Amino acid sequence: MTELALHRGISLHRIGAMILRYWYLLLSSWPRLLELLYWPALQVITWGFLQLYIAENANFFARAGGTLIGAVILWDILFRGQLGFSISFLEEMWARNLGNLMMSPLRPIEFLLALMVMSLIRLAIGIIPMTLLALFLFHFNVYALGLPLIAFFCNLIFTSWSVGIFVSGLVVRNGLGAESIVWTLMFAILPLACVYYPVSVLPVWLQYVAWALPPTYAFEGMRALLIEKTFRTDLMLEALMINAGLLAASFGAFLALLRSAKRHGSLLSGGE
């Protein structure tokens, strides 16, 4: 057997080749690397100094020290995870190469798996320096959260992949005219995911919407851990179940939109 493959013909060689392609593309452009470092660093510095001011002037935030910086870091995991996935996908659209890939032996599932791995690589490049800045400038050690941090990270990255897969399908079907949704959809989730405040702040009817979003559970869990020193396993398990459904639905939606693009010829038109 000359090719290492998984169940149903999923090839690790093809997935690895796509990851290598995106890795070389990333390394070939210093502005791409700079962008991965610049925005996370800017966010943690800006919000970190804001938290220092609030902590010095409000008893609650002094007691709940780290919640704002923690929220910024977790939000960046969610946002950068989706953006890292979508940027690698858009590279193919901009290069008008997606049609070529879909006519090659590369399977759609392999393509999506390669984009997932690339999102983790891009995320690591931005998040690790961000967490080190938070540690050295503001004495907030996100890694001290321990195992709960893994639960928060997994749930947030699963959500980011679900959104990334879905919006990529929309761009495949509707062309680059739908590209703006890649940059804006996650910000529509921001107020409902209760990143910087508890769910109880929302009107009652909006709370039901908030609890339908997996990130809400991660941010509520983070606040419970930092303020009450309690890890809410129930919240993480509920988020995991919702994420499993979202991932399955996003895969199905992408494949359906890809088939539709093939029927209508938009796949070979280069996104026009």
NORURDA-V398965 format. One record per pair of residues at least 6 apart in sequence whose C-alpha atoms are under 8 Angstrom apart, sorted by the first residue. I is the first residue (numbers start at 0). GAP is how many residues later the second one is. D is the distance in Angstrom with one decimal. If there is no record, write none. Layout:
BEGIN
I,GAP,D / I,GAP,D
END
This chain:
BEGIN
2,8,7.3 / 2,10,7.1 / 3,7,6.2 / 3,8,6.2 / 3,9,6.8 / 4,6,4.3 / 4,7,5.8 / 4,8,7.8 / 5,6,7.2 / 9,97,7.3 / 9,99,7.5 / 9,100,6.3 / 10,99,7.1 / 11,98,8.0 / 13,92,6.3 / 13,96,7.1 / 14,95,5.4 / 14,96,6.6 / 14,98,6.9 / 14,99,5.2 / 15,98,7.1 / 17,93,7.3 / 17,96,6.0 / 18,95,5.4 / 18,96,7.3 / 18,98,7.2 / 18,99,6.2 / 21,66,6.8 / 21,96,7.2 / 22,95,7.6 / 25,6,6.3 / 25,7,6.8 / 26,6,7.2 / 32,92,8.0 / 35,86,6.9 / 35,87,7.7 / 35,89,6.4 / 35,90,4.9 / 36,88,6.7 / 36,89,4.7 / 36,90,7.9 / 36,92,7.2 / 36,93,7.8 / 37,88,7.8 / 39,36,7.0 / 39,86,6.1 / 39,87,6.7 / 39,90,5.7 / 40,85,7.9 / 40,88,7.2 / 40,89,5.2 / 40,92,7.2 / 42,29,7.3 / 43,25,6.7 / 43,28,6.7 / 43,29,7.4 / 43,86,6.5 / 43,89,7.4 / 43,90,6.5 / 44,88,7.7 / 44,89,7.6 / 46,21,7.3 / 46,22,6.6 / 46,25,7.4 / 47,20,7.6 / 47,21,5.9 / 47,86,7.3 / 47,90,6.6 / 50,15,7.9 / 50,17,6.4 / 50,18,7.3 / 51,86,7.9 / 53,7,6.5 / 53,8,7.7 / 54,6,5.0 / 54,7,4.4 / 54,10,6.9 / 55,6,6.8 / 62,164,7.2 / 63,162,6.6 / 63,163,5.1 / 64,161,7.6 / 64,162,7.9 / 65,74,6.3 / 65,160,7.2 / 66,155,7.6 / 66,156,6.2 / 66,159,6.6 / 66,160,7.9 / 67,128,6.6 / 68,65,7.5 / 68,71,7.6 / 69,72,6.9 / 69,152,7.5 / 70,124,5.9 / 70,125,6.2 / 70,148,6.8 / 70,151,7.7 / 71,123,7.9 / 72,54,7.6 / 72,57,7.7 / 72,58,7.4 / 73,78,7.7 / 73,79,7.4 / 73,82,7.7 / 73,145,7.6 / 74,120,6.9 / 75,51,7.6 / 76,46,7.0 / 76,50,7.2 / 76,76,7.2 / 76,79,6.8 / 76,80,6.9 / 77,78,5.2 / 77,79,5.9 / 77,81,7.2 / 77,82,5.5 / 77,137,8.0 / 78,81,6.8 / 78,107,6.6 / 79,39,7.8 / 79,42,7.9 / 79,43,5.9 / 80,38,5.5 / 80,39,6.8 / 80,41,7.9 / 80,42,6.0 / 80,76,5.9 / 80,79,5.4 / 80,80,6.9 / 81,37,7.3 / 81,75,7.7 / 81,78,4.3 / 81,79,5.8 / 81,81,6.6 / 81,82,5.0 / 82,36,7.6 / 82,81,7.3 / 82,99,7.5 / 82,100,7.5 / 83,34,6.9 / 83,35,4.3 / 83,36,7.5 / 83,38,5.7 / 83,39,6.7 / 84,30,5.4 / 84,31,6.0 / 84,33,6.6 / 84,34,4.6 / 84,76,7.0 / 84,79,6.0 / 84,80,7.9 / 85,29,7.9 / 85,78,5.6 / 85,79,7.8 / 85,81,7.9 / 85,82,6.6 / 85,96,6.8 / 87,27,6.5 / 87,30,7.3 / 87,31,7.9 / 88,26,7.0 / 88,79,7.0 / 91,6,5.3 / 92,83,7.6 / 92,177,6.4 / 92,178,6.4 / 93,176,7.7 / 95,173,8.0 / 95,174,4.7 / 95,175,7.4 / 96,173,7.5 / 97,169,7.2 / 97,170,7.8 / 97,172,7.5 / 98,168,5.7 / 98,169,5.1 / 98,171,7.4 / 101,6,7.3 / 107,147,7.6 / 111,53,7.5 / 115,45,6.8 / 130,10,7.3 / 130,11,6.8 / 133,6,5.5 / 133,7,7.0 / 134,6,5.1 / 134,7,7.8 / 141,7,7.6 / 142,6,7.1 / 147,83,6.8 / 150,85,6.5 / 151,66,5.3 / 151,67,8.0 / 151,69,7.9 / 151,70,7.7 / 151,84,7.4 / 154,59,7.0 / 154,60,7.1 / 154,63,7.0 / 154,81,7.5 / 154,84,6.5 / 154,85,6.1 / 154,88,7.0 / 155,58,7.5 / 155,59,5.9 / 155,62,7.2 / 157,85,6.2 / 157,89,7.2 / 158,55,6.8 / 158,56,7.2 / 158,84,6.1 / 158,87,7.5 / 158,88,7.6 / 160,86,7.4 / 161,81,7.9 / 161,84,6.0 / 161,85,5.0 / 161,88,5.5 / 161,89,7.8 / 162,23,7.8 / 162,87,7.4 / 163,18,7.6 / 164,85,5.9 / 164,86,6.8 / 164,89,6.4 / 165,84,5.2 / 165,85,7.5 / 165,87,6.5 / 165,88,5.9 / 166,14,6.9 / 166,15,6.0 / 167,14,7.6 / 167,86,7.3 / 168,84,7.0 / 168,85,4.5 / 168,86,7.6 / 168,88,5.5 / 168,89,6.5 / 169,8,6.9 / 169,84,7.7 / 169,87,6.8 / 170,6,7.5 / 170,7,5.4 / 170,8,6.1 / 170,100,7.5 / 171,85,7.0 / 171,86,6.4 / 171,89,6.5 / 171,94,7.5 / 171,95,6.5 / 171,99,6.8 / 172,84,5.6 / 172,85,6.5 / 172,87,6.7 / 172,88,4.8 / 172,93,6.5 / 172,94,7.3 / 173,87,7.9 / 173,92,7.4 / 173,97,7.2 / 174,91,7.0 / 174,95,7.5 / 174,96,3.8 / 174,97,5.3 / 175,95,5.1 / 175,96,6.3 / 176,94,7.9 / 176,95,7.4 / 191,14,7.7 / 191,17,7.3 / 191,18,5.1 / 191,21,7.9 / 191,24,7.6 / 192,17,5.8 / 192,20,6.6 / 192,21,7.9 / 192,22,5.7 / 192,23,4.4 / 192,26,7.6 / 193,16,7.5 / 193,22,5.9 / 193,25,6.9 / 193,26,7.8 / 194,21,7.2 / 194,24,5.8 / 197,22,6.5 / 198,8,6.2 / 198,11,7.2 / 198,17,7.8 / 198,21,7.7 / 199,7,7.3 / 209,6,6.3 / 210,6,7.3 / 211,30,7.7 / 212,26,7.8 / 212,29,7.7 / 213,24,7.9 / 213,25,4.6 / 213,26,7.5 / 213,28,6.3 / 213,29,6.4 / 214,24,7.4 / 216,18,5.4 / 216,19,6.5 / 216,21,7.7 / 216,22,6.0 / 217,17,7.3 / 217,18,6.7 / 217,21,7.5 / 220,10,6.6 / 220,11,5.7 / 220,14,6.6 / 220,15,7.5 / 223,6,5.7 / 223,7,6.7 / 223,8,7.2 / 224,6,5.2 / 224,7,7.6 / 257,9,7.8 / 260,6,5.3 / 261,6,7.8 / 265,6,7.2
END
